[in-house]
């Protein structure tokens, strides 16, 4: 028999399965596991995130769900995936064997694991595929999943994969669903992460706008009565950021060392009061593709006075809007910086005297920054300058900024990371394409904010030139 015990009450999970098995199998879920299980059994939820702090019972729940379905639906096909297959085999697969032992399922009799192929086959011909889901440059479209037809899937440690991997895997869940009388189900397990999990699940759930077919269950180590006290003690010994994520399950923090911006410093932007200045600037990111927006930041010194956002416009319309804002606020064209890549070049051409920002152009040489020659391009140089100014609390923003815009700025800055920080190469940041893979959109607000640094670096360049001249006459 298969029983589920909760609060000393035994609940039947499946009458059909009870009739099919003769030996006793038991699952004693935590309260949060029970909540997740109900979503896994309903006829509405197709994507479920189960995550939060470490030790919440994610791996155990995923293995219980997969084994249960394999036994209940003979001949069904399931997938358990993680970015790196070896990590999956070293962690969650061990939990799988643990559950099998508890459920009196014997290797070579009730199931067989082929380590070479990464396939678990049950005696009733149900199958679990173990699969890596890393976005390999040689397979950007995940063609390796193209031939798969599965009945359901689990993603382990989803903080390590891209939104494309998740979406393509979801599209493969179609094998004999009507025959089994089930709907597509994807169980996504992870600790807090600022990738698609945050933007598609955590944040919409927090704001009560999550799509009906998506659910998220936030599990914490304190919810798991089976966890060792020593495990919890070790979590308390972590650094502050890791403790926020892994002990407290805080989705607003990240322990990614490659990130340029400190989270608390980003939040401070909206309360900082920078030094007063009479110099005014405009920094403009011009919409290029699809859902991209044209964003204009109006500055007084290092204080953002206003932010303008427009759906995609023609170059002429964009030019006229920039011209209007500049005239109304007495901003000279020499202090207007516009993204010159793509159609932004057309806007620059129509506004003589403005500065064009070319992302992949050479970094600007300055005396202050001895590593100038080590930057891969101007974009990387400006992002690192912006990070320095933000992290030092030198940039502020007007308090009446739209809350949605504020959220987007925060999200954009959190996505900026140093690329290949462990390699001895020129200093670079990850590409727009990589960011889109993580959050499904461009960092339009962040880019417009970053362009402001062009004037800072140019000013340092002029001082550098003057110093060179004076040194030459010594």
Phi, psi and omega in degrees: 000152174246119180240151172239119184254127179218122181055044178065013178249130181268125182242133179284133179269323184203114180297322180298317183291324177301321180287334186278329184258150181248337179260160189275133178229136184229146177225118181252090186283154167287172179300318181289324176296321177297318178298316178295320180300320179298322176292324180291338181262352185279179182251020181236318185282125176247338178230118182236125173261125174242109185188172180160239181283168172292153177078017181275356178093026183293309183296320181296315180298316183297320180291318177302315182296315180295314181295317179304313181292322178298320180284326183284326184242088180304135179081007179279164182232132183227161181227136173241117187234155173209161183305314180243121185299322182299320179295324178297316181292329182278347185236279188295328178299325177294324175294324177302312180296325178297314180296318179301319180294317179296328182268008177062033174266124187258136176296142181074355177242299179273334178206161178224131179252120177260105184294329181292313182273343183069040182234134174253122182245128179269162182295340178266015176076009170287153187226143168239121176269132172263125191219139172273144186239022180290145180277082181289137178303331180283348180218063185295337182262008180055047178297338179297341177265357188299326184270357183281136166231118185231165182264345179176170185205158174236133171252121178265138181049061184293350176295344184266354185245172181263165178295328179294319178300316179297315183293319180292319177299319179299324181290344181270356181275093183206004187282114174053034181296316180294321180296321180275348181071037181235167177249163178301135179225129175235116177264120184248115182251135182190155165280168181307138180210148178265036174258209184299336179300319180291315188277336180258340185236296187299306183296312177299324178294319177298320183271004179061037179233015182292142180297148188299326184276000178249142177221155175222133176244119182269111182252140182237159183300328179292342179281345186261101183288350182266355186283147180288142178295333179288328175298315180294319179300322179292325177297326179292343182270357182290165174294167188303311184292315179296324178295319179301317183283307192272333178265312184265352179064037182276117183280354183271354182246154177223144178255025181279111183293343182279351180289139183278327190254135174282134185302312181298325179291325176297314180298323181295337180308325187274004175229351180296150175237093182292169176300143182289146180209151177261356179282131181245147182218159168234135172236129192231126171253117185270133179299138181239315187229151167041246186268007177301150179241153171274124184241133178236124175258127176257122187244149163234104188064239178253020178252127179277111183276328182198151178235128179250138180228132182225144170294166186305128180238169174288163179299325180293315179297317179297317179300314182295324180291318177297317180298318180297311182297318181296317181293318182294331184251008177056051180255117181292151183297333180293348178248026176245123179245130185231135176301115185268350178292147178065219185287348177299334178299325178293327178290317179299319180298327182274355179233073181305138180101341177281164180261138177259134179258116178252111188305315186267013177288168182293145176296156181273133183280132177219156177285323184302318186260097182291343181266013183310313183293347181270351176287143180290322182200179181296322180301312180298318180299314181292322178297319180291324175295315180299318179300320179297316181292319179292312183295336177269000177074029184267353182244136180232167182218146181300143189288339183274013181301141180304130181305324180292321178294319178302315179299319181293321178297315179300312181298317181299311183294328179291341182275346185281120183228153173286136181270134176051051184293342179268006181247152180273071180230175178299146181294124182217164174246160181296156186281165175301322182296319179295321179294318178299326178296329183276317187239356174080014179202172178273158178269064185300315182291317179299319180298313180298324177294317183295326182301334181302331183292341179306318182289327178295313183292321178298320179296317178295326179296320179295317178297323178297316179297318180296320179294323178297318181295313182295324178293327181292334181267001179286000000 
